[in-house]
Amino acid sequence: MDLRTLTFLVVGATFALYVYIAIRARAGTTAEFYVAGKGVHPVLNGMATGADWMSAASFISMAGIIAFKGYDGSVYLMGWTGGYVLLAMLLAPYLRKYGKFTVPEFIGDRYYSNKARLVAIICLIVASLTYVIGQMKGIGVAFSRFLEVDFATGLVAGMAIVFVYAVLGGMKGITYTQIAQYCVLIFAYTVPAIFIGLNLTGNPIPQLGLGSTMADGSGVYLLDKLDQVCVDLGFAAYTAQKGTTINIFLLTLSLMIGTAGLPHVITRFFTVPKVKDARSSVGWSLVFIAILYTTAPAVGAMAYLNMMHTVQVGEVGTPAGNIKYDDRPSWFKNWEKTGLLKFEDKNGDGRIQYYGDDKEFAKKAETFGWKGNEMVKVDRDIMVLANPEIANLPNWVIALVAAGGIAAALSTAAGLLLAIASAISHDLLKGILKPDIDEKSELMASRIAMGGAILVAGYLGLNPPGFAAQVVALAFGLAASSIFPALMMGIFSRRTNNTGAISGMLAGLGTTLLYIFWFKGFLFIKSTAMLPDNPANWLGGISPEAFGAVGAMINFIVALTVSHFTKDVPDHIKHLVEDIRVPFGSRAAVDH
């Protein structure tokens, strides 16, 4: 069976499963729409959280970032997984004990102010919408290859699928759909990794294959081989650190605290029956996430090595060390159709030259008549989906990976859209504007808000400000700078008042947005005041993706300082803070 037909069958079967689950688990009440009726088993919730968490950035983009950045790409692994430790220890059990549906609802109650709740809604929407843009980029990449169309057409097709099952099911439908999606995506990620690991190193375990010797009998380790190939082509060694230490540290920190402040992840821990189950869910989700995250470095390294070998053939460093454009492999032609892979014949020789900007290699390239790197676009987000094709794996594996990439993008997009819809309908409409609205109207408002969010995110996803993982990192920075400090102080500081919390959230979000706008624009608003996005222009060498950690520090400082000089927190709120932290039954034991 040809690849196109097989891909349609595999992806179509998974779609049918998702839509069936969404219809069967359709939410009939607001409790089911927002938190799945609080009846999800911790293991299942951990699996759903894993799918919710392992978005297009994790499945499609993270290995691509690791492939092209090498050592520096490891910050995404450390930041995103490390954040779950913070979430398990510092936030999830306490927020679940408090028992509210949404993060803005908790912030509004804790800081005894609708203004605080409104500011939290704004922060949530900004962070979640930025995150959805990254998911839409992933959806466009996956669907464009699956349908063999351009990126824009693939994005529109993906939006339609998201609309059907996310708007219908709410949290109840999304939860059980995400369990199915986790099974699809993790199988689709690990199977080709096993095949490719066997081909390159003879080791069927990708995590071990990354540190193994090549299967060609040379005795050379895979990473040493990759380092040599990169250096021979004028790139920096794959395992070399390229970024500054301060930026690596702050980016890791921003991703970690952004994880603990992401509303759509926090909401998942309201879906379990008990506080104990919330902590258990975090543990299970870490287990399920670790399967993919420990595999990603091997996938990135092996994909990059395979790509180097297929684009550059023959003896590296000679005029014969590049292939004719007319002889390019089929995977190359397939991805050219999407517009995510582009070649420009700069010297008119009909051959593909792909090399780095090393000065010594550039001098050598000039003697060959080369005019620069002719691969003018190699989108990082194609690497995982293209990897099985590059490695000449069977068609069913390629189809499976397409289904997995789509599952990853759709699962997280649905969770984020639900967070946005909840903020608008439950927190803004019912909580502030129309407290007397009935449940049926609130549910309808949620679905309308979700549909609107899909349209806005899809439009903005047509021209994202970076690769999926980069856009998601910006979203984490926004969550880190605005929501995380407010939650932390809300749980652990009795002294932080509403004026301080509001000031801190606005200061953290505002400075982070300004920094992002300065270099990238925001929501694609461009300005002549913008600086080129490169390390030479970054403040103290801090990238826009890493600035969320600085924004969080600003938030903490402003909130605590303003709280110190303004009216004290009411006594009943101080008692509320203590009640959140004290385990059930312990107060009675202390009193007696």
C-alpha positions as CSV (number, residue, x, y, z in Angstrom):
1,M,0.0,0.0,0.0
2,D,1.4,3.4,-0.9
3,L,2.4,5.9,1.8
4,R,-0.4,8.5,1.2
5,T,-3.2,5.9,1.4
6,L,-1.7,4.2,4.4
7,T,-1.3,7.6,6.2
8,F,-4.9,8.5,5.5
9,L,-6.1,5.2,6.9
10,V,-3.9,5.4,10.1
11,V,-4.6,9.1,10.8
12,G,-8.3,8.7,9.9
13,A,-8.7,5.8,12.3
14,T,-7.2,7.8,15.2
15,F,-9.5,10.8,14.3
16,A,-12.5,8.5,14.4
17,L,-11.5,7.3,17.8
18,Y,-11.0,10.8,19.2
19,V,-14.3,12.1,17.9
20,Y,-16.2,9.0,19.1
21,I,-14.8,9.5,22.6
22,A,-15.6,13.2,22.6
23,I,-19.2,12.5,21.6
24,R,-19.6,9.7,24.1
25,A,-18.0,11.7,26.9
26,R,-19.8,15.0,26.0
27,A,-20.1,17.3,29.0
28,G,-23.6,18.0,30.2
29,T,-22.8,20.2,33.2
30,T,-20.3,22.9,33.9
31,A,-18.5,20.6,36.4
32,E,-18.0,18.1,33.7
33,F,-17.0,20.8,31.2
34,Y,-14.4,22.4,33.5
35,V,-13.1,19.5,35.7
36,A,-14.6,16.3,34.3
37,G,-16.8,16.0,37.4
38,K,-13.7,15.4,39.6
39,G,-14.0,11.7,39.0
40,V,-10.8,10.8,37.0
41,H,-8.5,8.0,38.4
42,P,-5.0,9.3,39.2
43,V,-3.3,6.9,36.8
44,L,-5.6,7.9,34.0
45,N,-5.3,11.6,34.9
46,G,-1.5,11.2,34.8
47,M,-1.7,9.7,31.3
48,A,-4.1,12.5,30.2
49,T,-1.8,15.1,31.8
50,G,1.1,13.6,29.9
51,A,-0.7,14.0,26.6
52,D,-1.8,17.5,27.6
53,W,1.8,18.3,28.5
54,M,3.6,16.6,25.6
55,S,2.4,19.1,23.0
56,A,3.6,19.8,19.5
57,A,6.6,21.4,21.2
58,S,7.5,18.1,22.9
59,F,6.7,15.6,20.1
60,I,7.5,17.6,17.0
61,S,9.7,20.5,18.0
62,M,11.9,19.5,21.0
63,A,13.9,16.9,19.2
64,G,14.3,19.3,16.3
65,I,15.7,22.0,18.6
66,I,18.0,19.3,20.1
67,A,19.0,18.2,16.6
68,F,20.1,21.7,15.5
69,K,21.3,23.1,18.9
70,G,22.8,20.0,20.3
71,Y,24.0,20.5,23.9
72,D,22.1,23.8,24.3
73,G,18.8,22.1,23.4
74,S,19.0,20.2,26.7
75,V,17.6,23.1,28.6
76,Y,14.1,22.2,27.3
77,L,14.4,18.8,28.7
78,M,15.6,20.0,32.1
79,G,13.2,22.9,32.3
80,W,10.0,21.2,31.3
81,T,10.5,18.1,33.4
82,G,12.0,20.0,36.4
83,G,9.0,22.1,36.5
84,Y,6.9,19.1,37.3
85,V,8.8,18.7,40.6
86,L,7.9,22.2,41.6
87,L,4.3,21.6,40.6
88,A,4.1,18.4,42.7
89,M,5.7,20.0,45.7
90,L,4.5,23.6,45.8
91,L,1.2,24.0,44.0
92,A,-0.9,21.0,42.8
93,P,-2.0,19.5,46.3
94,Y,-2.8,23.0,47.8
95,L,-4.8,24.2,44.8
96,R,-6.7,20.9,44.6
97,K,-7.5,21.2,48.4
98,Y,-8.9,24.7,47.9
99,G,-11.2,23.1,45.3
100,K,-12.0,25.9,42.8
101,F,-12.3,25.2,39.1
102,T,-9.8,27.7,37.8
103,V,-6.6,29.6,38.7
104,P,-8.2,33.1,38.4
105,E,-10.9,31.9,40.7
106,F,-8.4,31.0,43.4
107,I,-6.5,34.3,42.9
108,G,-9.7,36.3,43.1
109,D,-10.6,34.6,46.4
110,R,-7.2,34.6,47.9
111,Y,-6.6,38.2,47.2
112,Y,-10.2,39.1,48.0
113,S,-10.6,41.2,44.8
114,N,-12.3,41.0,41.5
115,K,-9.6,43.2,40.1
116,A,-7.0,40.6,41.0
117,R,-9.2,38.0,39.4
118,L,-9.5,40.1,36.2
119,V,-5.7,40.6,36.1
120,A,-5.2,36.9,36.5
121,I,-7.7,36.3,33.6
122,I,-5.6,38.6,31.4
123,C,-2.4,36.9,32.3
124,L,-3.9,33.5,31.7
125,I,-5.3,34.4,28.3
126,V,-2.0,36.0,27.2
127,A,0.1,33.0,28.3
128,S,-2.4,30.4,27.0
129,L,-3.0,32.1,23.7
130,T,0.8,32.4,23.1
131,Y,1.1,28.6,23.9
132,V,-1.8,27.8,21.5
133,I,0.1,29.6,18.7
134,G,2.9,27.2,19.1
135,Q,0.5,24.3,19.0
136,M,-1.1,25.7,15.8
137,K,2.4,25.8,14.3
138,G,2.8,22.1,15.1
139,I,-0.7,21.3,13.8
140,G,0.1,23.0,10.5
141,V,3.4,21.1,10.1
142,A,1.8,17.8,10.8
143,F,-1.3,18.3,8.7
144,S,0.6,19.8,5.8
145,R,2.8,16.7,5.5
146,F,-0.1,14.3,6.1
147,L,-2.3,16.0,3.4
148,E,0.7,16.9,1.2
149,V,-0.4,20.5,1.0
150,D,1.1,23.8,2.0
151,F,1.4,24.8,5.6
152,A,-1.6,27.2,5.6
153,T,-4.0,24.7,4.2
154,G,-2.8,22.1,6.7
155,L,-3.3,24.5,9.6
156,V,-6.9,25.2,8.6
157,A,-7.7,21.5,8.4
158,G,-6.2,20.9,11.9
159,M,-8.3,23.8,13.3
160,A,-11.5,22.1,12.1
161,I,-10.6,18.9,13.9
162,V,-9.8,20.7,17.1
163,F,-13.1,22.6,17.0
164,V,-15.1,19.4,16.7
165,Y,-13.8,17.4,19.6
166,A,-12.7,20.2,22.0
167,V,-15.8,22.3,21.8
168,L,-18.1,19.2,22.1
169,G,-16.4,17.4,24.9
170,G,-15.2,19.9,27.4
171,M,-12.8,18.6,30.1
172,K,-14.6,15.3,30.4
173,G,-14.3,14.6,26.7
174,I,-10.8,16.0,26.4
175,T,-9.5,13.9,29.3
176,Y,-10.5,10.6,27.8
177,T,-9.5,11.7,24.4
178,Q,-6.1,12.6,25.7
179,I,-5.7,9.1,27.2
180,A,-6.1,7.7,23.8
181,Q,-3.9,10.3,22.3
182,Y,-1.1,9.5,24.8
183,C,-1.2,5.9,23.7
184,V,-0.9,6.9,20.0
185,L,1.8,9.5,20.4
186,I,4.1,7.5,22.7
187,F,3.9,4.4,20.4
188,A,4.5,6.6,17.4
189,Y,7.5,8.3,19.0
190,T,9.3,5.2,20.4
191,V,8.8,2.7,17.5
192,P,10.8,4.7,14.9
193,A,13.4,5.6,17.5
194,I,13.9,1.9,18.1
195,F,14.3,1.1,14.4
196,I,16.7,4.0,13.8
197,G,18.7,3.2,16.9
198,L,19.1,-0.4,15.6
199,N,20.1,0.8,12.1
200,L,22.8,3.3,13.4
201,T,24.1,1.6,16.6
202,G,22.6,-1.9,16.7
203,N,21.1,-1.0,20.1
204,P,17.2,-1.2,20.3
205,I,17.0,1.1,23.3
206,P,17.4,4.7,22.0
207,Q,18.5,6.1,25.3
208,L,21.4,3.6,25.3
209,G,22.0,3.9,21.6
210,L,22.8,7.6,22.0
211,G,26.0,6.6,23.9
212,S,26.8,3.6,21.8
213,T,29.3,3.0,19.0
214,M,28.2,3.0,15.4
215,A,27.0,-0.3,13.9
216,D,29.4,0.1,10.9
217,G,32.2,-1.6,12.9
218,S,34.3,1.6,13.1
219,G,34.2,1.6,16.8
220,V,33.3,5.4,16.7
221,Y,30.7,6.6,19.2
222,L,27.6,8.1,17.7
223,L,28.1,11.5,19.3
224,D,31.7,11.6,18.3
225,K,30.7,10.8,14.7
226,L,28.1,13.6,14.8
227,D,30.6,16.0,16.3
228,Q,33.0,15.2,13.4
229,V,30.4,15.5,10.7
230,C,29.3,18.9,12.1
231,V,32.8,20.3,12.3
232,D,33.7,18.9,8.8
233,L,30.8,20.9,7.4
234,G,31.7,24.2,9.2
235,F,29.2,23.9,12.1
236,A,30.1,23.9,15.8
237,A,30.6,20.5,17.4
238,Y,27.2,19.0,18.3
239,T,28.1,18.5,22.0
240,A,29.7,21.9,22.4
241,Q,28.0,24.6,24.5
242,K,27.2,27.5,22.3
243,G,25.0,29.8,24.5
244,T,26.1,31.7,27.6
245,T,25.8,30.1,31.0
246,I,23.5,32.8,32.3
247,N,21.1,32.4,29.5
248,I,21.0,28.6,29.8
249,F,20.4,29.0,33.6
250,L,17.6,31.5,33.2
251,L,15.9,29.7,30.4
252,T,15.9,26.5,32.4
253,L,14.5,28.4,35.4
254,S,11.9,30.2,33.3
255,L,10.7,26.9,31.8
256,M,10.5,25.3,35.3
257,I,8.5,27.9,37.0
258,G,6.5,28.5,33.8
259,T,5.5,24.8,34.1
260,A,4.3,25.3,37.6
261,G,2.3,28.4,36.6
262,L,0.5,27.0,33.5
263,P,-3.2,27.2,34.0
264,H,-4.2,24.3,31.7
265,V,-1.8,21.9,33.5
266,I,-2.9,23.1,37.0
267,T,-6.6,22.6,36.0
268,R,-5.9,18.9,35.4
269,F,-5.4,18.4,39.2
270,F,-9.0,19.5,39.9
271,T,-10.3,16.5,37.9
272,V,-9.3,13.9,40.6
273,P,-11.5,13.0,43.6
274,K,-9.0,13.7,46.4
275,V,-6.0,15.9,47.3
276,K,-3.9,12.8,47.7
277,D,-4.8,11.9,44.1
278,A,-3.6,15.2,42.9
279,R,-0.1,14.5,44.1
280,S,-0.3,10.9,42.8
281,S,-1.3,12.2,39.4
282,V,1.8,14.3,39.2
283,G,4.0,11.2,39.9
284,W,2.2,9.2,37.2
285,S,2.4,12.0,34.7
286,L,6.2,12.2,35.3
287,V,6.5,8.5,34.5
288,F,4.5,8.8,31.3
289,I,6.3,12.0,30.3
290,A,9.8,10.5,31.0
291,I,9.3,7.8,28.3
292,L,9.2,10.5,25.6
293,Y,11.6,13.0,27.2
294,T,14.4,10.5,27.7
295,T,14.0,9.3,24.1
296,A,14.1,12.8,22.6
297,P,17.9,13.4,22.8
298,A,18.5,10.2,20.8
299,V,15.8,11.1,18.3
300,G,17.3,14.5,17.7
301,A,20.9,13.4,17.4
302,M,20.0,10.4,15.1
303,A,17.7,12.5,12.9
304,Y,20.4,15.2,12.4
305,L,23.1,12.6,11.6
306,N,20.8,11.0,9.0
307,M,19.9,14.3,7.5
308,M,23.5,15.3,7.1
309,H,24.3,12.0,5.4
310,T,21.4,12.3,2.9
311,V,22.0,15.9,1.9
312,Q,25.8,15.7,1.9
313,V,27.2,12.5,0.2
314,G,30.6,11.5,-0.9
315,E,33.8,12.8,0.8
316,V,33.0,15.8,2.9
317,G,35.0,19.0,2.1
318,T,35.4,18.4,-1.6
319,P,33.3,19.7,-4.5
320,A,31.9,16.2,-4.9
321,G,30.6,16.2,-1.3
322,N,27.1,17.4,-2.2
323,I,24.3,15.8,-4.2
324,K,22.6,17.0,-7.4
325,Y,19.3,18.8,-6.7
326,D,17.6,16.6,-9.3
327,D,18.8,13.5,-7.4
328,R,17.4,14.7,-4.1
329,P,15.7,11.9,-2.0
330,S,11.9,11.5,-1.9
331,W,11.6,12.8,1.7
332,F,13.2,16.1,0.5
333,K,10.7,16.4,-2.3
334,N,7.8,15.7,0.0
335,W,8.7,18.3,2.6
336,E,9.4,20.9,-0.2
337,K,5.7,20.7,-0.9
338,T,4.9,22.1,2.6
339,G,7.1,25.1,2.2
340,L,9.0,24.2,5.3
341,L,12.1,23.0,3.4
342,K,13.6,25.3,0.7
343,F,16.6,25.1,-1.5
344,E,18.2,28.0,-3.5
345,D,20.9,27.3,-6.1
346,K,23.1,30.2,-5.3
347,N,26.0,29.3,-7.6
348,G,23.9,27.7,-10.4
349,D,25.7,24.3,-10.3
350,G,22.6,22.3,-9.7
351,R,24.0,20.8,-6.5
352,I,23.0,21.2,-2.9
353,Q,25.6,22.8,-0.6
354,Y,24.8,22.7,3.1
355,Y,27.4,24.0,5.5
356,G,28.0,26.3,8.4
357,D,29.6,29.7,8.9
358,D,32.9,28.6,10.2
359,K,35.5,31.1,8.8
360,E,38.1,28.4,7.8
361,F,35.5,26.2,6.1
362,A,34.0,29.3,4.3
363,K,37.5,30.0,2.8
364,K,37.7,26.4,1.6
365,A,34.1,26.6,0.2
366,E,35.1,29.6,-1.9
367,T,37.7,27.6,-3.7
368,F,35.0,25.1,-4.7
369,G,32.9,27.9,-6.2
370,W,30.3,27.7,-3.4
371,K,28.3,30.8,-2.6
372,G,26.9,30.0,0.8
373,N,24.5,27.6,2.5
374,E,21.9,26.7,-0.1
375,M,19.4,25.2,2.3
376,V,17.8,28.5,2.9
377,K,15.1,27.0,5.1
378,V,15.2,23.8,7.2
379,D,12.3,24.2,9.7
380,R,13.3,22.6,13.0
381,D,9.8,21.3,13.4
382,I,10.0,18.9,10.5
383,M,12.8,16.7,12.0
384,V,10.7,14.2,14.0
385,L,8.1,13.7,11.2
386,A,10.7,13.5,8.5
387,N,13.1,11.2,10.5
388,P,11.4,7.9,9.5
389,E,11.4,8.9,5.8
390,I,15.1,10.0,5.9
391,A,16.0,6.7,7.5
392,N,13.9,4.7,4.9
393,L,11.7,3.0,7.4
394,P,8.5,1.2,6.3
395,N,5.5,3.2,5.3
396,W,3.5,2.1,8.3
397,V,6.0,3.6,10.6
398,I,5.9,6.9,8.7
399,A,2.1,6.9,8.9
400,L,2.2,6.1,12.6
401,V,4.5,9.1,13.3
402,A,2.2,11.4,11.4
403,A,-0.7,10.2,13.6
404,G,1.4,10.7,16.7
405,G,2.5,14.2,15.8
406,I,-1.1,15.2,15.1
407,A,-2.2,13.6,18.4
408,A,0.4,15.6,20.4
409,A,-0.6,18.9,18.8
410,L,-4.3,18.3,19.2
411,S,-4.2,17.1,22.8
412,T,-2.5,20.2,24.2
413,A,-4.3,22.6,22.0
414,A,-7.6,21.3,23.4
415,G,-6.4,21.7,27.0
416,L,-5.2,25.2,26.4
417,L,-8.4,26.2,24.6
418,L,-10.4,24.9,27.5
419,A,-8.3,27.0,29.9
420,I,-9.0,30.1,27.8
421,A,-12.7,29.3,27.5
422,S,-13.0,28.7,31.3
423,A,-11.3,32.1,32.0
424,I,-13.7,33.9,29.8
425,S,-17.0,32.2,30.7
426,H,-16.5,31.1,34.3
427,D,-14.1,33.8,35.6
428,L,-15.0,36.8,33.6
429,L,-18.6,36.3,32.6
430,K,-20.0,34.4,35.7
431,G,-17.5,35.6,38.2
432,I,-17.5,39.3,37.4
433,L,-19.9,40.5,34.7
434,K,-23.0,38.3,35.1
435,P,-22.9,36.4,38.4
436,D,-26.6,35.3,38.0
437,I,-26.0,33.5,34.6
438,D,-27.5,30.0,34.5
439,E,-25.4,26.9,33.9
440,K,-26.7,26.3,30.4
441,S,-25.8,29.8,29.3
442,E,-22.4,29.6,30.9
443,L,-21.7,26.3,29.1
444,M,-22.8,27.9,25.8
445,A,-20.5,30.9,26.5
446,S,-17.6,28.5,27.1
447,R,-18.1,26.8,23.8
448,I,-18.4,30.1,21.9
449,A,-15.2,31.4,23.7
450,M,-13.4,28.2,22.7
451,G,-14.5,28.5,19.1
452,G,-13.3,32.2,19.0
453,A,-10.0,31.2,20.6
454,I,-9.4,28.6,17.9
455,L,-10.0,31.2,15.1
456,V,-7.6,33.7,16.7
457,A,-4.9,31.2,17.5
458,G,-5.1,29.7,14.1
459,Y,-4.8,33.1,12.4
460,L,-1.8,34.0,14.5
461,G,-0.3,30.5,14.0
462,L,0.1,31.2,10.2
463,N,3.1,33.4,11.0
464,P,4.5,32.4,14.4
465,P,7.5,34.2,15.8
466,G,9.7,31.1,15.9
467,F,9.6,27.3,16.0
468,A,6.9,25.6,18.0
469,A,9.3,25.0,21.0
470,Q,10.5,28.7,20.9
471,V,6.9,30.0,20.9
472,V,6.0,27.7,23.7
473,A,9.0,28.9,25.7
474,L,7.7,32.4,25.3
475,A,4.4,31.3,26.8
476,F,6.2,29.6,29.7
477,G,8.0,32.9,30.3
478,L,4.7,34.8,30.4
479,A,3.2,32.3,32.9
480,A,6.4,32.3,35.0
481,S,6.4,36.1,35.2
482,S,2.7,36.6,36.0
483,I,0.8,33.6,37.4
484,F,3.5,31.6,39.2
485,P,4.5,34.3,41.7
486,A,0.9,35.1,42.5
487,L,0.1,31.5,43.2
488,M,3.3,31.0,45.3
489,M,2.6,34.0,47.5
490,G,-1.0,33.2,47.7
491,I,-0.2,29.8,49.3
492,F,2.9,30.6,51.3
493,S,2.7,34.3,52.2
494,R,0.1,35.6,54.6
495,R,1.4,39.2,54.1
496,T,0.9,39.6,50.4
497,N,-2.3,41.7,49.9
498,N,-4.5,42.3,46.8
499,T,-2.7,45.6,45.9
500,G,0.7,43.9,46.0
501,A,-0.5,40.9,44.0
502,I,-2.1,43.0,41.3
503,S,1.0,45.3,41.1
504,G,3.3,42.3,40.9
505,M,1.3,40.5,38.2
506,L,1.1,43.6,36.0
507,A,4.8,44.4,36.5
508,G,6.0,40.9,35.7
509,L,3.7,40.4,32.7
510,G,4.4,44.0,31.4
511,T,8.2,43.8,31.5
512,T,8.2,40.3,30.0
513,L,5.9,41.4,27.2
514,L,7.9,44.5,26.5
515,Y,11.1,42.5,26.3
516,I,9.5,40.0,23.9
517,F,8.0,42.8,21.8
518,W,11.4,44.5,21.7
519,F,13.0,41.6,19.8
520,K,10.2,39.5,18.3
521,G,7.1,41.7,18.2
522,F,4.1,40.3,20.0
523,L,1.1,38.8,18.2
524,F,3.0,39.9,15.1
525,I,2.8,43.6,15.8
526,K,6.0,44.9,14.3
527,S,7.8,48.2,15.1
528,T,10.8,50.1,13.9
529,A,12.0,50.2,17.5
530,M,12.5,46.4,17.5
531,L,16.1,45.1,17.6
532,P,17.4,42.1,15.7
533,D,16.8,39.0,17.8
534,N,20.4,37.9,18.4
535,P,22.7,37.6,21.4
536,A,24.6,40.8,20.6
537,N,21.4,42.8,21.3
538,W,20.0,40.9,24.3
539,L,20.1,42.6,27.7
540,G,22.9,40.9,29.6
541,G,22.9,38.1,27.1
542,I,19.3,37.0,28.2
543,S,17.1,35.8,25.3
544,P,13.4,36.6,25.1
545,E,12.6,32.9,25.8
546,A,14.6,33.2,29.1
547,F,13.4,36.5,30.3
548,G,10.4,35.0,32.1
549,A,12.6,34.2,35.1
550,V,13.6,37.9,35.3
551,G,9.9,38.9,35.0
552,A,9.1,36.5,37.9
553,M,11.8,38.2,40.1
554,I,10.3,41.6,39.3
555,N,6.8,40.3,40.2
556,F,8.0,39.0,43.6
557,I,9.9,42.2,44.4
558,V,7.1,44.5,43.4
559,A,4.3,42.4,45.1
560,L,6.2,42.1,48.4
561,T,7.3,45.7,48.5
562,V,3.9,47.1,47.7
563,S,2.3,44.8,50.2
564,H,4.7,46.1,52.9
565,F,3.6,49.7,52.4
566,T,-0.1,49.1,52.0
567,K,-3.0,47.9,54.1
568,D,-2.6,44.5,55.9
569,V,-4.3,41.4,54.7
570,P,-7.7,40.7,56.5
571,D,-7.6,38.1,59.3
572,H,-10.0,35.7,57.5
573,I,-7.7,35.6,54.5
574,K,-4.7,34.8,56.7
575,H,-6.7,31.9,58.2
576,L,-7.6,30.9,54.6
577,V,-3.9,30.7,53.7
578,E,-3.1,28.6,56.7
579,D,-6.0,26.3,56.1
580,I,-4.8,25.7,52.5
581,R,-1.4,24.5,53.7
582,V,-2.4,22.5,56.8
583,P,-3.4,18.9,56.1
584,F,-6.9,17.8,57.0
585,G,-7.2,16.8,60.7
586,S,-3.8,18.2,61.8
587,R,-5.3,21.3,63.3
588,A,-7.6,19.3,65.6
589,A,-4.6,17.3,66.7
590,V,-2.6,20.5,67.5
591,D,-5.5,22.1,69.3
592,H,-5.8,19.1,71.6
